[in-house]
């Protein structure tokens, strides 16, 4: 595994919040998500959403960031940091925005999405970093082109990144650099407005009525969708239908006036005042300035302690929302306690597996590691906190179902970047490893419980993958397997078996892999299924997986690789002929002859020929991953088979688990053609682990 220089500094420190400077109180630092309405001179009105760089708040960002294609996302980084840190900060936020973007089934040419998020990069503190000025008056940053080229190469297909990096002293509001940014925002604003329809009169009436409804709601700015519909029909328009009203509320959602929240536990909740929840509730509950509860170091609050933080709110109703957002978990057997993993300060288990005496026991081990498959960058900071919440919820559910039975083992144990659960005599440890770039699951049990070991591992993998699907739908991941023998012997570092290792062995008709660290071979069965023959025989190995089961994100990556013309010919055309689908070549070649570059706007309007090819080929029974990889290998292009080998599961089986869905903003939002475009500038993203509030002001005059 390689580590890019950009990941050795900066972002990695946010995964040690106990030792971070952000663990101390700072009056100027942004609390959670700060929302303000501002007017940028010469541009118009904006709803500015400023996201704190403190990782403790990140577990809430998936409900508010990247959910509107008409927004402009400002990614800020400080020029006082080294270039590697600057790049890591920008990469972190761009990867988060990409990961939060819901994948589209209609893949455009080159793997592009049809409505990418608009991103503007802003470099601040140019005055403090002694950046020179050109004769024309603006700052000239010598690494501007290098940084822009790097991030556009990585994310240009996924995000619409502006071609200019804006370097400025944000405190000098009349400088030429700030004026250039204003002009660019005006251009983007005009472009967005030209694609939107005007707001209806009903939407305008809703907008003017909201302030009075907020006052009537009192301390809790939450209402059910049914009640919201009833209020609109009673006080504004009795003839409005639910479907029409839902479209109108999406306009208000996009403008930052309200927020529509959906989950498995709480359906259709309307947040009348986003500021109340974002900065008022989350800013207090997760803040390091909050009074420490007696169990605060373990991330546990008593119900009355939560009530003390928000004395005027209905704590029961509030906790339902926080539970739906995967910020906290409640124990049904102890309803007066609330787990908030983002606040955990403990550093680990009292006794690790290596410290426990196993002389009289014969235990078997196994495990996996989930990693991002496309970019060497950490998972978003809040992901593991959400995973801990889901593990708490699962553990509490198991406890209530099995209490009094012989399989009940005890409570879940949480610590910073770790968790331990048990079921039916089998234990599992879940860890955030490799500076946040991997989630590792290790399982152990008695030799007679091989099937139970696999069941627990599969359950935790299902919980994790379902969480990734619902929270970070645009993040492509790969699953690596850990050496069971080295886990059993507690040898470090542990050998990691990658998907390509299994493909290579299968191609050679082998059923074991060589552990180059230990000098021995380990069977597929021991690596994948704890040596349980029954489980192994029922699974489907990598090369035998049908192409229709290939994840959408992996298909999109293939389109990105194969659609663009190559000097030796069009790869997708050659692949079509190799697969015996020559009739598709003539059908789709006309639309791609002389096609624009994959990162151009014109390409986004053309369908992907590779996607059409894979869709047609998937109707055949013999269309497997192994056949596809063999055909890709025949193309003779270096790196063409790396993607399938990294992105497909090794042992495929039936899965179950909790899924959560959130409301996404439709693309055809209506909007007024004047200064009602309040959503522009919605995201003003701070570098992770940084003090965003000090030393400069953000666009629109925010501190």
Secondary structure, 3 states (H helix, E strand, C coil): CCCCHHHCCHHHHHHCHHHCHHHCCCCCCCCCEEEEEEEECCCEEEEEEEECCCHHHHHHHHHCCCCCCCCEEEEEEECCCCHHHHHHHHHHHHHHHHHHCCCCCCCEHHHCCCCCEEEEEEEECCCCCCCCECCCCCECCCCHHHHHHHHHHHHCCCEEECCCCEECCCCCCCCHHHHHHHHHHHHHHHHHHHCCECCCHHHHHHHHHHHHHHHHHCCCCEEEHHHHHHHHHHHCCCCCCHHHHHHHHHHHHHCCCCEEECCCCCCCEEECCHHHHHHHHHHHHCCCCCCCCCCHHHCEEEHHHHHHHCCCCCHHHHHHHHHHCCCCEEECCEEEEEECHHHCCCCCCCCCHHHCCCCCCCEEEEEEEEEECCCCCCCCCHHHHHHHHHHHHHHHHHHHHHCCCCCCCCCCEEECCEEEEEECCEEEEEEEECCCCEEEEEEEEEHHHHHHHHHHHHHHHHHHHHHHHHHCCCCCEEEEEECHHHHHHCCCCCCEECHHHHHHHHHCCCCEEEECCCCEEEEHHHHHHCCCHHHHHHCECHHHCEHHHCCHHHHHHHHHHHCCEECCEEHHHHHHHHCCCCHHHHHHHHHHCCCCCCCCHHHHCCECHHHHHHHHHCCCCCCEHHHHHHHHHHCCCCCCCHHHHHHCCCCECCCCCCCCCCCCCCCCCECCCCCCCCCCCCEEECCCCCCCCCCCCCCCCCC
